[in-house]
Amino acid sequence: MMKSWSHMVQAPKKNRYRWLIYLALAAVYIWAFAGVPFTGFKETAVQITKAIMTGILAPDWDFVYLPEGEDLLRGLLETLAISILGTFISTLICIPFAFWAAVNMSGSKVVSGSGKMALSFVRAVPEIIMALMFIKAVGPGSFAGVLALGLHSIGMLGKLFADEIENMDKGPVEALVATGANRLQMLWFAVIPQVLPGFLSYTLYRFEINMRSATILGVIGAGGIGTPLIFALSTRNWDRVGIILLGIVVLITIIDILSGAIRKRLV
């Protein structure tokens, strides 16, 4: 009887908290929409939308391969190369940061906290801002895109790698320490075998993200398929925009399928 009465008392409290959450979310959405100015649609909006859809649904297949110059295949391959190199650079550099930020490896919360703060600082700067800075430093092109993706990915990959290190089983490490193994042997035989599958899985996941980001960085001059895409958009060449978007969708879909299959085998 007492249990049923306490349950009846707790039920209104849960409902009350739930309604408070709903009201808070509604207030946030109302505030967000109120801050967005809406001046209406242009008179030519229907014609422009119709032209865009017509071009996208009837893509320029001749742009897939052009022997004399820039085409879809070259742009997609360049984007793929940018994402691969950016992911490779970030993976190598972020491993020391991950061990620095992992509290069970650094041995001190102050040391690991400083490592986490460094990774958060790198992660806080968007890759498009980094790309703009590298374009000013090294000039427009693929190299700026590789540097931007490589530096930005260090923050996120380092955090994920540090979490993987902190969540590993401490048993093998303690067993090796008990037998008198040094730190290098402990890392090689107890830590690396445990965290390597997670590292590879996170690297593949980050590569998928970098592939999408590389298409955007090309719009601001960091190489890849984004460069012909922004040219086609600026000249309102909608059929070329259609074939470029189709190529991006196909490439990213293939990468997602292959990456997902590899990650299933790793984890």
C-alpha positions in Angstrom: 0.0 0.0 0.0 2.8 2.4 0.9 4.7 1.6 -2.3 1.6 2.3 -4.5 1.1 5.6 -2.6 4.7 6.7 -3.1 4.4 5.8 -6.8 1.3 7.9 -7.1 3.1 10.9 -5.4 6.2 10.5 -7.7 4.2 10.3 -10.9 2.9 13.9 -10.8 6.4 15.1 -10.1 7.8 13.3 -13.2 5.0 14.7 -15.3 5.7 18.2 -13.9 9.4 18.0 -14.8 8.5 16.6 -18.2 6.2 19.6 -18.9 8.8 22.0 -17.7 11.3 20.5 -20.2 8.7 20.8 -23.0 8.0 24.4 -22.1 11.7 25.2 -22.0 12.3 23.6 -25.4 9.3 25.5 -26.8 10.7 28.8 -25.4 14.1 28.1 -27.0 12.5 27.4 -30.4 10.3 30.5 -30.2 13.3 32.6 -29.3 15.4 31.1 -32.1 12.8 31.7 -34.8 12.1 35.2 -33.5 15.7 36.1 -34.1 15.7 35.1 -37.7 14.5 38.0 -40.0 12.1 37.0 -42.7 11.5 39.5 -45.5 9.5 37.3 -47.8 10.3 35.5 -51.1 11.6 37.3 -54.2 9.3 37.6 -57.2 11.7 35.5 -59.3 12.0 32.7 -56.6 9.7 30.3 -58.5 11.6 30.8 -61.8 15.0 30.3 -60.2 13.9 27.3 -58.2 12.4 25.8 -61.4 15.7 26.4 -63.3 17.7 24.9 -60.4 15.6 21.7 -60.3 15.6 21.3 -64.1 19.4 21.6 -64.2 20.0 19.2 -61.3 17.5 16.6 -62.7 19.2 16.9 -66.1 23.0 16.8 -65.2 25.8 17.6 -67.6 27.2 14.1 -68.3 29.9 15.6 -70.6 31.6 17.1 -67.5 32.3 13.6 -66.0 35.6 13.4 -68.0 37.2 16.2 -70.0 40.5 15.3 -71.6 41.7 18.9 -71.9 41.1 20.1 -68.3 39.3 20.1 -65.0 36.4 17.7 -64.8 34.3 15.8 -62.2 36.6 12.7 -61.9 39.7 14.9 -61.2 37.8 17.0 -58.7 36.5 14.0 -56.8 40.0 12.3 -56.8 41.5 15.5 -55.5 38.9 15.7 -52.8 39.5 12.1 -51.8 43.3 12.8 -51.7 42.8 15.8 -49.4 40.6 13.9 -47.0 43.0 10.9 -46.9 46.1 13.0 -46.3 44.3 15.2 -43.7 43.1 12.2 -41.8 46.6 10.5 -42.0 48.3 13.6 -40.6 45.9 14.1 -37.8 46.0 10.5 -36.8 49.7 10.5 -36.4 49.9 13.8 -34.5 47.0 13.2 -32.2 48.3 10.0 -30.7 50.8 11.7 -28.3 48.0 14.2 -27.4 45.7 11.3 -26.6 48.2 9.7 -24.2 48.8 13.2 -22.7 45.0 13.7 -22.2 44.3 10.2 -20.8 44.3 10.4 -17.0 45.4 6.7 -16.6 48.5 7.3 -18.7 49.6 10.8 -17.5 49.1 9.8 -13.8 47.8 13.3 -12.8 44.5 15.0 -13.3 46.3 18.3 -13.8 48.5 16.9 -16.6 45.6 15.2 -18.3 43.4 18.3 -17.8 46.0 20.4 -19.7 46.0 17.9 -22.5 42.2 17.9 -22.7 42.3 21.7 -22.7 44.8 21.7 -25.6 42.6 19.3 -27.6 39.5 21.4 -26.9 41.2 24.6 -28.1 42.2 22.9 -31.4 38.7 21.4 -31.7 37.0 24.8 -31.1 38.3 26.4 -34.3 36.2 25.3 -37.3 38.1 23.8 -40.2 36.7 26.5 -42.6 38.4 29.2 -40.5 41.7 27.2 -40.5 41.4 26.8 -44.2 41.0 30.5 -44.7 44.1 31.1 -42.6 46.2 28.5 -44.4 45.0 29.9 -47.8 46.5 33.2 -46.7 49.7 31.5 -45.5 50.4 28.9 -48.3 48.1 30.1 -51.0 44.9 28.6 -52.4 44.9 24.9 -53.4 44.8 21.4 -52.0 47.8 21.9 -49.6 45.7 24.5 -47.6 42.8 22.0 -47.4 45.1 19.2 -46.2 46.6 21.4 -43.5 43.2 22.6 -42.4 41.6 19.2 -42.1 44.7 17.7 -40.5 45.0 20.3 -37.8 41.2 20.5 -37.0 40.9 16.7 -36.8 43.6 16.5 -34.2 41.2 17.9 -31.6 38.3 15.5 -32.2 40.4 12.4 -32.8 42.6 13.1 -29.8 39.6 13.3 -27.6 38.2 10.0 -28.9 41.5 8.3 -28.6 42.0 9.6 -25.0 38.5 8.2 -24.1 39.5 4.9 -25.7 42.7 4.7 -23.6 40.8 5.6 -20.4 38.2 2.9 -20.9 40.6 0.1 -21.6 41.0 -2.9 -19.3 43.7 -2.2 -16.6 44.4 -5.9 -16.0 47.0 -6.5 -18.6 48.8 -3.3 -17.7 48.9 -4.3 -14.0 50.1 -7.8 -14.9 53.0 -6.5 -16.9 54.0 -4.0 -14.3 54.0 -6.8 -11.7 56.4 -8.8 -13.8 58.8 -5.8 -13.9 58.1 -4.6 -17.5 59.2 -1.1 -18.3 56.9 1.6 -19.6 57.7 1.0 -23.3 57.0 -2.7 -22.9 53.7 -2.0 -21.1 52.6 0.3 -23.9 53.6 -2.1 -26.7 52.2 -5.3 -25.2 49.3 -4.2 -23.0 48.0 -0.8 -24.2 48.4 -0.8 -28.0 46.7 -4.1 -28.6 43.7 -3.0 -26.7 43.2 0.5 -28.1 44.3 -0.2 -31.7 40.9 -1.5 -33.0 39.2 1.6 -31.5 41.8 3.9 -32.9 41.3 2.5 -36.4 37.5 2.6 -36.1 37.6 6.3 -35.0 40.0 7.1 -37.8 37.7 5.6 -40.4 34.8 7.6 -39.0 36.8 10.8 -39.0 37.8 10.1 -42.6 34.1 10.0 -43.6 33.6 13.4 -41.9 36.7 14.8 -43.6 35.5 13.7 -46.9 32.3 15.8 -46.5 34.4 18.7 -45.1 36.8 18.6 -48.1 33.9 19.3 -50.5 33.0 22.4 -48.6 36.6 23.7 -48.2 37.0 23.7 -52.0 34.3 26.3 -52.2 36.6 28.9 -50.4 39.6 27.9 -52.5 41.1 24.9 -50.6 41.1 22.6 -53.6 38.9 19.6 -54.5 35.5 19.3 -56.1 34.2 22.4 -54.3 36.1 24.7 -56.7 34.2 23.8 -59.9 31.1 23.6 -57.8 31.3 27.3 -56.7 32.2 28.3 -60.3 29.1 26.5 -61.6 26.9 28.1 -58.9 28.2 31.6 -59.6 27.6 31.2 -63.3 24.2 29.5 -62.7 25.3 26.5 -64.7 22.7 24.3 -63.0 23.2 21.2 -65.1 26.9 21.2 -64.1 25.9 21.7 -60.5 23.6 18.7 -60.8 26.4 16.3 -62.1 28.8 17.6 -59.4 26.3 17.0 -56.6 25.5 13.6 -58.0 29.2 12.7 -58.1 29.6 13.8 -54.5 26.7 11.8 -53.3 27.9 8.6 -55.1 31.5 9.0 -53.8 30.4 9.6 -50.2 27.9 6.7 -50.3 30.6 4.3 -51.5 33.0 5.5 -48.8 30.3 5.1 -46.1 29.5 1.6 -47.2 33.2 0.5 -47.3 34.0 2.3 -44.0 31.1 0.8 -42.3 32.0 -2.7 -43.4 35.6 -2.3 -42.2 34.5 -0.8 -38.8 32.2 -3.8 -38.2 35.2 -6.1 -38.7 37.4 -4.1 -36.4 35.0 -3.7 -33.4 
